[in-house]
Amino acid sequence: MRRPRIETCEVDVRDIAEFPTELGARCELLHAFGLSCYRNTEEELLEVLTASAGQPNLLRVCLQSSRCRGFYEAFRQGKTPFADKDPIRLVEYGGRFWAQEGKHRVCLAKRAGVARLEAVVWHLEEDTESLLPHEGMPGRFGFSASFCLGSDAPSAALGTVAYLWVQSPPGVLPGVFDFGGAWLDAAQDTGGELVELFPGVQYRVSVARQVEKRGLFGRRERVIVESQVLIHPDHAKTKVWLLEIRAADIPNLRLVEPAQFRTVYRFGCWRQRHLKQLLGMYLSLRR
């Protein structure tokens, strides 16, 4: 695997794609909004940092911190704070940059209207950082599929199956749908009972079996999986990604094109690396 190209250079601050959200516990601005990097989601933090960027009076809040005030004075003199001892580190793809180290300095530079800063830049060979767009609207989503036991033939599978991937918000224990998600199949059977993952996101799965006759003496058992996901408009601001696929495609998952996985609903700071992770996980399921 070829190593990424690395260089130290000046970067136009306008090309840094977004405000970094991993600002620790010492951010005066987040305190002013009653937010914390440990109590709030990335989505909540990014929303506030972005929406407040156009309010110049809030810069005074940032400068209440002696550290950020020192950064500001250095930027005003045309210098990048600690560029020699602790350089800002960015990754770049397609002329856009994302902060990896020096996040407070990047945040202040974007908020204070700094034109350029000096950084060590890793040039990526593929896009892993761009945000995926939100898709779909909150609502009630139902899925129904059936499979014949002992048969891998696509014709023996009917309907669609859902796949759910979330990031539980702080204060909620991660579950089976975190860390890569899970199919809403018989393994997630709730007996038809509605289960809340976290505020605003619920699901249920029910499983039934029926025997089908084939000719005079033949018979086979069919498993029927009914699932439902409820996403409320005021759900917790975190990552929620609901997809579906035809049940007939599951036995041959390795041959399925990515486009055949239909996004039903996606919300939150999902990135290109998550899409790659998701597709890689799909392919590994049938190996």
C-alpha positions, 0 to 999 in steps of 0.5 A: 500500500502506497504511503500518503504524501505529507507536506508542511504548507499554508492552507486557506482556512476557507478550505477547511471543510467544517468546524472540529467538534472534539474540543475537550472540556475547555471550550468556553463557547460550548460552555456558553451554549450549555454543551459538552463534548462528553454529554452531547453528540457530534451532531449537536456540537457541529450544529451549534458551532456552524450556526454560531459562526456568523455571530461576531459577538461570540468571538468574545466568548472564545477569547475568555479562554487565555489559551484561545486569546493567545492563539488569536494574538498570534494569528493577528500577527500573521503567525500560526500558534505553535507551528514549530513545536506542535503543528496543526495536522490536517488531512486533505482530499480534493482540495478540502481539509479536515482537522486531526490535531490542533482543533482549537486553533482551527476552530478559532481561525475559522471563527475569527476570519483568519485567512491562512494557517500553516499545517502539516498536511496528509494528502489522502488517496481516497475520500474518507472524511466528506459528510454523507447527505441526510436522506429521507424523512422521519416516520414509520417504516415497515418491512416483511420478508420470508425465507424457506429453511434449507434453501439458498435459492433466491426464489425461495426468499420474498420481500425486503429486510431492513438493516439498522446502524446507529450511534447511541447518544451519550448516557445510553448503553451501546447495543447490537445496532452500534459498531456496524449495525445489524439486520432486523431479522430473526436474531433480533426477534422482540416478539412483536414488542416495541423496543426503544433504542434511545429517545425517538428511535424504536423498533420491533421484530416478530417471527412466525413459521408456516409449513408449505405443501409441495406436491402430494408429499413434499413440504417445506417450512417458511420463516416470516420476519416482520419488522418495523422502525419508528423514527420520530421527528424529534429523535436524538440528534445522533447517527441513524442509518436505516437501509433495506435490501431484497430478501432474494439478494441476501443468499448472494450478498457478495454479488450484490451491487452497492446501489441495491442497498436502498437508504430509507433514512439517514441522519447525522455525521456519517462520512465516506469512511462509514460507507466503505465500512458498511459495504465491506461489512456486507461483503464479509457476511457471506464469506 
